[in-house]
Amino acid sequence: MKNIITNFIFFTLFFPLNVIFGGDDKKRDNLRMQKSEIRKHFLDKNQSKKTSRGAPLFPGANQVDMLRSLLDAPPEKLRILRQTIERVEGMSLEQKKEIKHRLRNLRNLKPEVRTKELKTLRNRQNILGKYWQTLEPEKRKEEMRKFHKMCLADRTHYFNAIKAEH
């Protein structure tokens, strides 16, 4: 009886692992084929397939995915995206290079350092947002416009001045 129970436990625990890891080569190849495609599921159950390198399988797939995400986005997020696009359009080549460099440096940081930096940036954004909310709408718009046109050093001075006041 003890032997039967031991065999039962052995087969119930290890047989599924054997099937998964010890299957034939054809099954393993099919599994690899499935893993080579990444399927992105959407709320409407459509799928956009991409290769493992992230390249779209058909021309225009990236635009379709972008349009889907824009259609699903709330109005506030669309407003923020529009403002960001307008700011990027107004940047000089030097400003764009500087931001690309800063983003590259941020991406290359260790995860814990990156998390700390992003937390600092969010805190800074919250302080600026609270300050700007205290201003009259026209004054706020002008202050924000000036801030976005400043270089990094001037932005730092501006932020430090606001932080010291509040």
Contacts in CASP RR format, 6 or more apart in sequence:
PFRMAT RR
TARGET T0000
AUTHOR 0000-0000-0000
METHOD contacts of the structure
MODEL  1
MKNIITNFIFFTLFFPLNVIFGGDDKKRDNLRMQKSEIRKHFLDKNQSKK
TSRGAPLFPGANQVDMLRSLLDAPPEKLRILRQTIERVEGMSLEQKKEIK
HRLRNLRNLKPEVRTKELKTLRNRQNILGKYWQTLEPEKRKEEMRKFHKM
CLADRTHYFNAIKAEH
35 52 0 8 1.000
36 51 0 8 1.000
36 52 0 8 1.000
37 49 0 8 1.000
37 50 0 8 1.000
37 51 0 8 1.000
37 52 0 8 1.000
38 49 0 8 1.000
38 50 0 8 1.000
38 51 0 8 1.000
38 52 0 8 1.000
38 54 0 8 1.000
39 47 0 8 1.000
39 48 0 8 1.000
39 49 0 8 1.000
40 47 0 8 1.000
40 48 0 8 1.000
40 49 0 8 1.000
40 50 0 8 1.000
40 65 0 8 1.000
41 47 0 8 1.000
42 48 0 8 1.000
42 68 0 8 1.000
43 72 0 8 1.000
48 56 0 8 1.000
48 61 0 8 1.000
48 64 0 8 1.000
48 65 0 8 1.000
48 68 0 8 1.000
49 57 0 8 1.000
50 56 0 8 1.000
50 57 0 8 1.000
50 61 0 8 1.000
51 57 0 8 1.000
56 62 0 8 1.000
70 78 0 8 1.000
70 81 0 8 1.000
73 81 0 8 1.000
87 148 0 8 1.000
88 96 0 8 1.000
91 99 0 8 1.000
95 151 0 8 1.000
98 152 0 8 1.000
106 114 0 8 1.000
106 117 0 8 1.000
106 118 0 8 1.000
107 114 0 8 1.000
109 117 0 8 1.000
124 159 0 8 1.000
127 159 0 8 1.000
127 162 0 8 1.000
127 163 0 8 1.000
127 166 0 8 1.000
128 147 0 8 1.000
128 159 0 8 1.000
128 162 0 8 1.000
130 166 0 8 1.000
131 162 0 8 1.000
131 166 0 8 1.000
132 140 0 8 1.000
132 143 0 8 1.000
132 144 0 8 1.000
133 140 0 8 1.000
135 143 0 8 1.000
147 155 0 8 1.000
147 158 0 8 1.000
150 158 0 8 1.000
END
